[in-house]
Amino acid sequence: MSYRGNRGGGGNDRGGRGGFRGGSDRGGRGGGGGGYRGGSDRGGYHPGGGDRGGRGRGGGFKGPPPPPATLHGEGAVFPLSIKPGSKAYRYDVTIIFFTKDRSGDSLQVNLTDKKRDNRMREVCYQIVTVAFEETNHFGIPNLEFVYDNQNTLYAPKRFTAVDYDVTKEQLPSNIRSYITGEGSLKVTISPNAELPEVDLSDLEQYKARQLLLTEDQRVRQALEMILSQSALNAGKYNFVGDGQLFRIQSDPIERGLCTRNGVHKGVRIIDIDGKIAPALVIDIKRSPFYETGNLLQQVQKFVRNPNDRREWNEAETFFKGVKVYPTYARHRIIKFHAFTSKNVADIKVDLSETDDKGNVIKKEVVTLEQFYRTKKKVVLDRTDVPAMIAANGLGEFPLDVLEILPDQHVNLEHVPDFLRNEVHKRNTVVAADRYKAILEEMKGLDIQGSVTSAFGISFLAVADRKITVLKFDRPPKPTILVGGNAKVTPDSDGRFNLGQAKYLVPATIGRWAVVYPAQGTRMEVINGFAAMFQREAENRGVRFLEKPKFLEFGTDQPFAKWEGLFKMLKEKGASFVLMVDPKTPRAANSHGFLKLFESLFKLLTQQVAYQTACKVFEQNQRVTLGNILHKTNVKNGGINYKPLFDSAGQGLDINSGKVLVIAYDVSHPGGVDPESIDPQKPPRNDKDKDETPSVVGLVANIAKDPASFVGDYFYQQSRREAVDGAELRIYVKRYLQQLKTNRPGKPLPATVVVLRDGVSEGQFRMVFEDELPKIRDGCSDFQKDYNPKFIFALATKRHHKRFFEGAGTGTIANPAAGSFVADKVVRPDCVEFYMACHKAIKGTAKFVQVSVILNEPKATNDELKSFLHSLSYGHQIVTSPVSLPTPVYQADDLATRGREIFNICKKYAPFRIPRAKDGTINYVELSHMLNYSSSDLANKRFNA
């Protein structure tokens, strides 16, 4: 991509998850059939985080003839030129507010000693700006500076340390209101003692082209700050969260939800035509935020019918955790926890006075309305609505005296489906529109303005020269093997048709049951669908040892009834349960209950929507039935098909049994306030803790057939990115024991390929020094002399690089399935490449970033590409490649499944969650209770 002017999530390229929200056990994030509904490839600028139309489940008609093996395109990666010797002088900023406490004693408040919210960062920015102007630009006329609005400042020239007093009267009135009390502010700006200067042109550490596990990131960090400052100075953007830039202007949706245009921006070091250079990586996004303004007004947008308790419950979920401030005390910040059960007019406040022993010496009880009128001098407009219960036991507050703080992200897990879908629609941006929008954001950020120029920074691109023109390599697609030793060749988009072929390894199903509710269904449909299901499965080779048992069960029944059903099924010896469910609003949690009890009783289940069963039976929709059967066969231990590795990848061919692949990923609970997980700031009380665990999904090809991947999940400390080493070691040993049992007499694999998702570049050292040794330990625990050669590769889509096809043609499009980028935008210190496994059906394609940080067998780049490319064709349910290598995809799905099962358990059966004596969750026992490793299902892909 060329630069033609003076900063997402482009995040995941994933369609809508199936599972608990999606209903019919689809588990599916898919390009073809999955995805959030309503997304369209419409024109216009809808930048954003997700492009969720394409986590790669395709299907459909044969595409055009295959393109050439090599094409050219462009990347949204902009190499930078740094003038030799350019320096960024680093200064520490300290701002102290000198005031008095309520007793009149002197009090000093440090505004820059810890992470603050956006309001206080704006306060710091305004204070430093006043000091800057009043000291004649820190003593250097026309000096430019870069400030993170907290405690770090960079300047392109040295200046004498600043020590300046600012009065509140020098600040804008809205800024003054955020600082409580009278007093003065002292600004101290002094050279950083440890790192007084950064040479922005010093890239020596990268020139050895060896893996940098201890990268000195100060050059990159300084560049990232410098490249953001012009946007902040213009007043059109601000920082949100961890340094992400968003336009201040918002675009409302409804019910107190809006979106804002933002950018994913970062600096990485690349190897471009043999030259080491820094580069700006940029992508666009449109992220959901709470609308600012009066809390009551925003709640009223959400609760259309005040008498509808369901709407109040949805609003409570939506606003939970949002930060607000009272209009009579703008400096104070409190969090929304819940609505009161009574209206404001009926809430009493006890103002009784007590002595030292707690005896009441003056009894006084007033209404909340009286309290505010007499004590706060605030007249309430609405007393016929509930009040807000603040988090951490801070009291009850009328809604109409509270204002929502700006710049607060919305966790989409907490919004109704129709709002979530609208956000995803706004983020579905076709390639040409995204390309254009990135260039527009570059102009809006004014990155080539006076600030970057002062630091000696410019772009390598010159007029009409596309410095980031890239070569797309396209290796051959793997051949697909199906039953009867038949072979299928994928088309140019990677799609293939199984037709009526038998499964490669048909499953055998023992005692099974068809469960259905009487209400909302017709027995004719249930019987007819079950008969078609069994007949078509048998046509594909599946064996049924018994006829099904039909059980009537209302899926809207409470927890105890579900438990009784599964207890009975387990006692009767059932091994597979097919549930046909009409999914009425009263049974909205039927899928969650089904999967929770599957995990508790270790009994395979599959849910089919009654509406789908009707279409199969009444309209003979054989393709739909085929998709259902693909899942059934795999769940029950079968293999539908497998990719065959071509000559380039035979050294890592998993079908040989000589290569063990272990893939894992971590899923974290969503919507946690960063302050609540600050290790330096312990929770104030139990209510302030987030005890929802993180979940590790772990898969390996340890089944009887080495092409089959099975796995499990386990729980660990909340939001811990590093995998629990002790548990990882145990599971590796366990998986090797399963492999030995499943393949008796076979030699152990000589090569172990570890694929890790969810790791940023700053965490390479963590996985290399903490996680890899535990995997090795698991191998030696299993067999002391087992010492395979390891390949460790990080494969993730959690990055912000975008690539487009059509360089020089004037037509921008998504690269074709199977495209690889391995030059110009890759790291110089390890083997790295990007691959587009699948065809993006909606939005813009998101490549998988592969960084190989260990390669003991010395596999060639072509072997590694062919290996990972072929793995993306092994999903089993869809007949096309998925957007990640299949084991990584499955690990991600397993981690998500574990998280969703825990959430259902916590909501409906919190008494089941095992705890230690101190009340904390016992993660090992929780894993044993809710995962599958201790059962026969450990050798089956239960989450298909």
N, C-alpha and C positions, 0 to 999 in steps of 0.2 A: 504494500500500500504506500503510495506516495503521500507526502505531507503537502497540503495546498493551502495553508493558512497560518496567520500569525503564529475531561477525564470522564444490578447486574445480573440482577445478577446474570449475567451471561452464565449463570451458574451451572445448571446441571443437565440441560438438554433432556430432561426427563419428563415423560408423560405422567399423568396422574397415577399415584400409587393405588393399587387395588387394596386388597386387605380389608381392614376394618371399616374404612370409609366407603370402599367401593362395592362391598357386598358379595359378589359371587365368586369369592376365592380366586380372583384373577391374579392376585399377586403382581399385578402387571403395570409396568411403566412402559408404554410402548409407542413406537412410532406409528405403526399402521393402525392397530385397533385400539390401543390404549390411549393414554393422554387425557388431559382435562378437556372435557367437552366444551364446545363453543369457541375454541381457538380457531383462528382463521389466518390465512396468509394475506391479510388485507394490507393495503399500502399504508403510508403514513409512518410517522415516527412513534413507535411504542417501545422505547428501549427498556430492557429489563432483564431481570434475574431469572432466568429459567429456561426460556425456549423449550418449554416442557413438552413440545410435540414430539420429541425424538429420542426416547431412550431405547429405541431401536427395535420395536417389534413390528415387523413388516408383513408382507404377504401381498397377494394381488397379482396383477398381470405382468407378463414379461416385459422388461424394459427395452430401451433402444440397444443397438449393437454396442459392444464394449468400446470404451474410449481408448486412446493410445496408452501405452504402458507408462509414458511420462508426459505430464502436462505442466503448465506453469500457472501460478496464481499469486496472490498477495496475502500478507499477514499484517494484522493490526499491531505491529511491533516496529517502533521507530528508533533506529540507532541514533545515539547522541555523539556529538563531538565536544570534547572538553579541551579548552585551551591549556596547553602544558603549563604547569605551575599554578593553576587556579586553586585558590584556597577558600575554604569556608571556616571562618573563625567561630568557635563555639563558646557560648556564654550561658551561665546559669542565671535564671531569673527567680528572684524571691520577692513575694509581695506579702507584707505583713500589715494587718489592720489593727491599729492600736485603739482600744475602746475600754469600756468598763462593763463588768457583769452586773447582775441585778442588785447585788449588795454594795456596789460602788467600788469594788476592788478592780485594779488594773487587769486588763485581759489582752492577750496578743493572739490573733487568729491568723494562721498561715494559710493563704489562699492557694499556694502552689506546691504544697508538700505531698499531695496525693491526688489520685485521679478524681476529677470533678465532673459534674454534669455540664451540659452545653451552656446553661445559663452562666455558671461561674467561669467557664472558659471565655465567654463573651465579656464578662466583667474584667478578667485579666487582660484580654486584648485591648479593651478601651483604656485601662489604666496604663499599660505600656505605651499605647498611642499618645496619651497625654504627656507622658514622660519624654517620649521621642520628640514631640513638637516643642515642648518647653525647654529642652536642652539643645535646641538647634541640631536635631538629627544626631543625637549622641555626640555632638561636637564635630561631626563631619558632614558638611552640607551635601544634600542630595544622596545621602547614604541609603542604600536598600538593605532591608533585613528580612529574615524569615523567622517566624515565631509559631510554635505549636500551641499557643494560647494556654500554656501551662508553665513549664519550667525550663524550656530549652529554646535558645535563640541562636541563629547563625547570621553572620554578616560577611560580606566579601572583603572588608577591610577591618584592621584592628582599630578599636577605639578605647578610650580610657574608661575604666569602670564607672558605672553610673550609680549614684545614690541620691534619690530624689523623693520628695514628699508630695503626695497628691491629695487634695481635699475632695470630699464627696461632691462639693459644689462644682468641681471641674468636670464631672462626669454627666452624661445624659441622664435625664430624670428617670427613665425606665431602668437604667443600670443602677442608679442610686437606691432604688427601692429594693434591690436584691441584697443590699448590705444593711443589716439591722444594727441600730444603735448609732451614737455619735462617735466621731473619732477621726483619725487621719490614717492615710495609707502610705507606707514607705516601700518604694521600689528599689531593689538592688540588682544590678546587672553586672556580673563579674566573670572573668575568663574561667572556663572549666579547668579545674586543677589537673585532672587526669588526661584530658584530650582537648587542649586549647585550640588546636587547628586540625583540619582535615584537608589533605591534598586530594582534590577531586579527580585529578588525572592519574593518581597512583593505582595502577591495576596489576602490579607485579605479582601478587599472590595467585593470580589466575593463569599466569603465563606458563607455569609448569604443567598445566593440563592434567593434574592429578586430583583425585577426589578431595574436596575441601569439606571435611566434617567440622572444622572449627573456623569457618569463614569469618573474617573480620568484616562486619557488615556496615562499618561506619560510613564508607563512601556511598553505598546504596541508600542508607538511611538519610544522609544529608541531601542527596539528590532528590529523593522522594519528597522531602519537605520543601525544597526549593521549587520543584515543579508544581506545587499546589498553591503557592503564595499569591500569585497573580489573580487566581480565581477568588480567593478569599478577599483580597483587597478590593476587587470590583463590587463586592457586596451581593453577588448573585448566587453564591454557593456558601455552604458552611460545612464544617466537619460534623459527622454523626458517628457515634460509636468509636471504633478503633481506626480513626483517621480516614474514613471514607467520605468522599465529597458528594454532596447532593445539592441540586438547585433548591433555592429557598421556596420558589413558587410551587404550589401543589395543584393536583388535579383531583377534585372530589369524586368519589364513587357514590356512596350513600351510607346511611347509618353510622356516621362518624368515622368512616374510613376514607382515606385518600391515598394517592400515589404521588411520588416525587421522582423526577428524573435524576439519576446519579451516574457515577462512573466507578468502575473498578480500575484502579491505576496503580502501577508499581514499576520498579526499576529492577531489571535483571541484567546479568553480565552474559553476553553471547559471543559466540565464535563466528564471525561473519567473514567468509572468504579468507580464513587464516589470520584474521585480525581480532584481537580482544577488544570489545567495546561495551559500554553500558547502553541499555536500550530502554525506552519507555514502552510499557505494555499497557494497553487501554481497551476497555470494553464498556458498554453501556448497560443500564438496567433501569427498571422502574419498580421501585420498592414500596410496600404498603406502610403507611404511617397513620397514627391517630390524628384526626383533625384537632387543631388547637381551638381554644375558646372555652366558653362556660360549660362545665360538666353537665349541668341539668339539660342544657340545650342539646348537647351531643347524645345524652341518654334518650331524650325525647325523639331524636331522629331514629334511634334503634328500636325503642318501644313504641310502636304505632298504636297499639291497643293497651292502655294501662291496666285493663282487667284481665289480660292474657298472661298468666303466670309463666308460660313457656317463654314468652318474649323477654320477661324479666330475667329468667334463668340464662337465656342466651346472652343478654346484655351483661349480666354479671360475669359470665365466662369471658366475654370480649374485653371488658374493661379491667379485669383482674390484673393487678400489678402496675397499672398505669399510674404515673406520677402526676400529682396535682399540687396546687398551692392555694391557700386561702387569700381572697382579695384583700382582706384586712391585715394580712401578714405575708407579703409577697416573698419574703426571704425564706419562709418555711416550706419544706417539701415533705409531702406525705404520700403514701401509696394506697390505692384502692384495693380493698379486700373483698367486700360484699355489700349488698344492700341490707338495710334493716328490715325486719319483718313488719314493723309498724311504720305508719306515716309520721312525718315530723311533728304534726300537731299532737300526736299521742305519745311522744317520747319524753320521758322525765329525766331531769338532771338533779342529782343529789348534791346540794351545796352545804350540807350540814357540817358544822364544826365539831371537832373532837379534841379531847385532851391527850396528854402523852400516853395514857393507857388505852386509848381508843374509845373512851366513853363519849357519847354525844352530849355536847354542852349547848348546842344550838341547832335545832332541827329546821332545815329549809329544803324543800323540794319544789323545783319549778319546771315548767315545760322547756323543751329545747328552744322554742321560739322566744320565750321570755328571757332565757339565758342570753341569747344573742342580742336581743333588744336592749337589755339592761347592762350586760357585762361587756359586750363587744361593740355596742352602739351600731348594730347592723339590723336593718329591718328586712325580714325574709319575705320574698314575694310568693313562694309556694310552700305551704305546709301540708298539702294534701298528697304528697309523694314521699316515698321512703328517703331516708338519709343514707350517707355512705359510712360504712364501717371501715376505719383505717386499719392497715396492716400493723402488726406488732403491738396490738392493744392500745393504740393511741387515741381511741375514742370514736365518737360519732359526729359527723359533719353534715350540715344541710348541703344538698347538691348545688343550690344556686349561689353559694359563696365560694365555690371552688372553680379554678381554672386549670385546664390541661396544659402541662408544660409542652413546649414544641420539641420536635426532633425525636419523637418516640416511635420506634419500629413496632409494627403489629406482628405477632406470631400467628401465621396463617392456620395453625392447628386450632386456634381459638375462635375462628370465625365460621359462620354458616357456609355451606358449600357454594351457594350462588355468589357470595362475595369472593370466596377463594377463586372460583372459576373466572370471575371478572378480572382479578389481578393477573391471572395466568394469561388471559386473552390479551391483556395490554402488553404482556411480555413476549408474545409470539411475534417475532419480527423476522420477516424474510431477509435473505442474505443481502440483497441489494439495498434494502432500507437500513439495515444495520450498518453496512459499509458507509452509507451516506451520513447516518447519524453519528458515527464515530468521528468522522471528519468535522461535523458541525460542533460536536462537543470539544474537539481540539481547538476550534476557533473560540468557543465560549470560554475556555479555560485560559486563553491568552498566554499559552506556554512560552511563546517566543517574544515575550514582552521585556520590559526593562529589568525585571528581577533576574530572570535567567541570564540575560546579557551581562549583568553586573558580576555574575559568578563565572563568566566565561563559558557558558553552555549554549550550544546551538544544535540543530539537527543536521545529520549528515546529508539528508536529502537536499537536492538542489532542483532548480526549475525543470519540470518534465522528466525527472529521473526517478524511477521507482526503485528505491534502494532496497526495499523488502520484497522484491520479486522472488518467488520461491519455486522450487521444483517439486512437483507431486509425483512420487513413485507409486506404481500400482502393481504389486506382485500378483501372481495368479491366485485365483480363489480356490479353496480346497474342494475336492470332490466329496459328496455326501454318500455314505454307505447306509442302505436301509435293509429291511428283511429280504431273504432270498438272495442275498449277496448282490442285490441290484445297486447300481450307482446312479446318482443324480448330479447334474452339473448346475450350479447356481447361475442366474442371469447376471447382467452387468450391475444390477443393484444389490446383488447378493441373495436374492430370493430364490427359493427352490420349492418344488411341488412334490409332496410325497404321494399324491394320487391316492390310490387304494392299496398301496403296498403294505405288506405286513410289517409290524414293528421289528426292529433289529433283534431285540430281546423282549418278547412278550412277557408280561407279568402273569403270575398265578394268584388268583384271589380266592381266599377261603370263605369263611362265613361272613356274609355282608348284609347290610340292612338299608332299606330306603325309608327315610324319616320325612314326614310331611305333616303340615297342619290341616285339619279338616276345614277350617274356616278360610275362605278365599281360594280354595282349590277344587278341582273336579277329579274324581277318582279315575275317570276315563283317561285324563291327561297323565296322571301319575303312573298308571299301569302301562299306558302306551309309550310314554317316554322311557320308562325302565326297560321295557322290552326292546325298544330300538337301541338303547344304550348297550344292553348286553349283546344283542345280535351283532351290532357293528363292531363292538370290542372283540368278539369272537372271530369276526371276519379278519381282524388285524392280528389274530394269533393269541389274544388274551384268553386264559383258561379260568373258568369259574367252577369251583368245586361244589358249590351249592347254589340253589335258587335263592333269590333275595327274600328277606323277611320284611314285610311292610308294617311300619309302626306309625300310628297317628300321634302327633305331639304338637302342641301349640307353641310356636317359637317366640311368642310374646310372654311366656311364663317366667316367673322369678328364678333367681339363682338356684334355690334349693330344688326346684323341679328339674332343672337342667342337670344338676348333680345326680338326682335320682335316675334320670334317663341313662346317663353314661355309666353309672354303677351297674344298672341292669344289663346294658349292652356288653359291658366288660365281663360280667358274670356268665352271660350266655355265650361267650367265646367269640364275639364279633371281632373281625380284624379290619373292617372297612365300613364306613358309614357315608352314604350319599344322602344329603339333605336337600330337599326341594322346598324352597321357601318363597312365599309371595312378598316378603319384605314390606310389611305394612309399617306405618309410622310407629305403631305400638311395639313393633319388633325390630326397632332400628339397631339394636345391639346384638341381633341374632348371630351375625358373623363373628363378633368379638367373643361371645359366649362359646360358640362352636370351637373356636381355636383355643380358648382358654381351657376348656374341658378336654380337648384333644391332648393338650400338653400335660394336664393333670393326670389323665388316665392312660396316656400313651396309646391312643387309639386313633388310627388314621381317619380323617374326615375330608369331605369335599362338598362344597355348597354350590347349588345351581339355582339361579333365580327361577321361580315358577313361570315368569313371563318368557324366559328363555326356553324352558321345557315345552311350553305351549307352541312356540315357533318351530321347535324341532319336530314335535309330534304332528301338529296341524299343517305346517307348511313344508315339512320334510327338508329342513335346513341342515344339510349334511356337513357343510363346512363348519357350522357352529358346533354340531355334534362332534366333529373330528377334533376341534380344539379342546372340548371337554374330555375326550378320550385320551388325548395326548397327556393331559395332566393326570388322569387316572392311572395310566400305564406307568408313568414315571413315579408317582406317589407310591405305587405298590411294588417298586423295585425293578421295573422294566427299563429298557432303553429304546427310544423311538428311532434314533439314527445317530450317526457319529461322523465327524469330519475326518477325512484321511489327509495326513500331512504329506506335502509334496517333497521333492528331493531336497529343496533348500532347507527344509525344516526337519529332516529325518533324524538329525542328531538329538533333537528334543521331542521326538514323537512319543506322545504319552501312550499310544496304543501298544507300544513295545513292552510296557511294564517296567522299563528301565528309568523312568522319570517320575518322580513324585512331585506333585504340585500342591502347595499349601497357600491358600489365599485367606486374608482376613481384613476386617474393617471394624470401625467403632462407630456406633450410633449414640449420639448424645441427646438428652432431653432438651426440648426447645423452649425458647422464651425465658431464659434465665437472665436476670439483670447482671451485667458484668460485675457490679459492686458486690453482689451476693456471693460471688465465687472468688473474690480477692483473698488469697491466702493470708494477707496481712490484716484483713478485716474479718475476724470471726463473726458468725451470726450472733445477733444480740439475744436471741432466745430461740426455742425450738420452732416457733412459728416462722422464723426467718430463714430456716434451713430449707434447702432443696434436696430431698432425699431420693428423688427419682434417679435410679442408677443409670450409668452408661452401659451399653451392651456391645459385646464383641461377637461378631459373626465369623465363624471359622470353617472353611471347607477344604477338602482334599480328595484326590482320586484314589481312594482306599477301598473301593468296592471290589467285587469279584472281577468285573471288567474294568481295566485301568482307564477307560474313557469316561467312566461314570463318576460324577462328583457328588459326594454327600457331605453333610456337615451338621453343625449345631451352633449354639450361642451360649455365652455365659455372661453373668452380670459382674460389674465392678464399680468402684467408687465413681460418684457422679462427676461427669465432665472431665474425667481424667483421660487425656489423649493417648498417653503411653499405655500399652496393654499390660495388664497385671502379669508380671513375669512368672510368678509361681504357677498361676493358672495356665498360662501359655505353655509352660514346660510340661505340665500334667497332660494337657490335651494333645500335645505332639506325641508324647509317649503312648497315650491311649489310641491315637489314630494309627500309629505304627503297629500296635497290637491288633487292631481291627484288620489292617492290611495283611498281616501275617496269617490271621485266622481265615480271611476271605480268599487268600491265594496260597494255600499250603504247598510247600515244596518249591515255591518260586523264590529266586534270589531277591534281596532287598534292592530297591532302586539305587543306582550308582550316583544319580544326580537328583538334587532337591532344588526345585525352583520355588522361591517364596515371592508371592505377589501381595503387596500391601497397598491398600487404598487409604485415602483420607489423611495424607501426610503432606505438610507444606515443606518448602525447601529448607526452612529453618529447623525442621525436625529430622533431617537426615541423620544427624549424629545420634539422636534418641533411638531410632530404630536400629542403627548399625551397632551401637554400643550397649543398648539395653535389651532390645527384643531379639535380635539375631542370636546372641549367646544363649538365650533361654531356649530357642529352638534347637540349637546344637546340643544343649544339655538334655533336652527331651529325647533326642536321638541316642545319646550315650546312656541315658537311663533305661531305654528299651533294650539296648544291646551295647555292651561296653566298647566293643571293637567296631561298631558301626560308624563310619566316618565318611559320609558321602561328600561330594563336591557340591558347593552351593552357588546358586545364582539368586541374587536378591534384587528385585525390580519394584519400583514404586509406580503404580499405574493408577492414574486419577483423572477425573474430569473437573476437579475442584481447582481450576485455574482460570485465568482471564485472557488467554490468547485466542484470537479468532483468525481463521484462515478462509480465504475466498478464492474461488476459481474464476478465471476470466481475465488475467493480466493482459493488458494491451488490446483486448477485444471490445471494450466498452460495455460488456454484459457481465455483470457480477452475479455469481450463483454459488450454491453449495458445492464443494468438491464431491466427487462420486465416492460411493462406498469402496473401502479398501485403499484410500489414498494415504500416503505417508509423506511426512515432512521431516527431513533429517539434516538440513543445512541452514546456515545463516541465523536461525533464531534459537539454537540449542546451546546448552551450557558447555563451556570448554573443559570442565573438570571430570566429566563422566560421559558414558555412552547415553545419549538421549535422542529421542525421536517422538513424533506425534503421529497418531493414526486415527483416521475416521473409519471405524469398523463398519458402521451401518449407514444407510441412506436416511438423512433427516427428512421426515415427512412434512413437518411444519417448522417454521422458524429457521434459525441458522444453525448449521452443524457445529457441534462441539467436539473437538479432537480429544483423544486420550493422550495425556502426557505420560510418557514412559521414561523413567530415569533408572538406569542400571547402576547400582552402587557396589555390586560385587559380582564377579564373573570368574569363578574358579575353574570351570571347565574350558574357559576361553572360547565360548560360543561366538560365532561371527555375528555381525550386525544383521546379515540376511537371515541367519538362523533364528535370531531373536524376533525379527519382524514376522517371519513366516509362522513361528510358534504362536505368538500372541494373536496374529491375524486368524489362524486356524481355530484357536480357542474361542474366538468370538462367534463361531458357527455351531457351538455345542449346546445351545440353550435347551433344546428338546421340546419346548412348548410351541415356540414360534418357528416358522420355516424361513428364517432369514437370520443374518448376524445381529447380535445385540450390540449396544453401544460401548460395552466394556468386555474384556475377555471373560468368558462365562464363569470361571471360578470367582473372579472378583465381583461380578454381578450377583452371584448367589450369596457370597459373603455379606454383601450389602443388604440383600433381601432378608437374610437370616437375622442380622443385627436389627433391622427394622421390625421383623416379626417378634423378636424377643422384647423389644421396647413396647410394642402395641399390646402384647399379652400381659406384660407387667401393668400397663396403664389400666387395662380392664380389671385385672385382679385387684389393683389398688382401689379402684372405684367401687367395685361390687363385693369384694371379699378381702378387705384390708386385714382382717383377722387371720388370714392364711399366710401373710407375709412373715417369714421367720426372722426373729430379731435376737440380738445378743442381750446380755444382761443390762447393758447401758441403754437399751432401747433402739440402737442403730440396727440397720438391716444387716443380716448375716448373708452376704452375697454368695458364699459357697452353697449354703443350704437352699437359698432362693434358686440358684442355678439347678441344683439337683431336683428341686420340685417342679420347675417349669421348663427345663430343657429335656432332651431326648436321649442323652448319652447312655443312660442306664437301662435302656430298653432295646427291643429288637428294631425299633424304628431308626436307630443310629445308622443302620446300613441302607436307609431309604431316604429319598429326597422328599420328606414330608411336606415341605413348604412349596412344592411345585404349583 
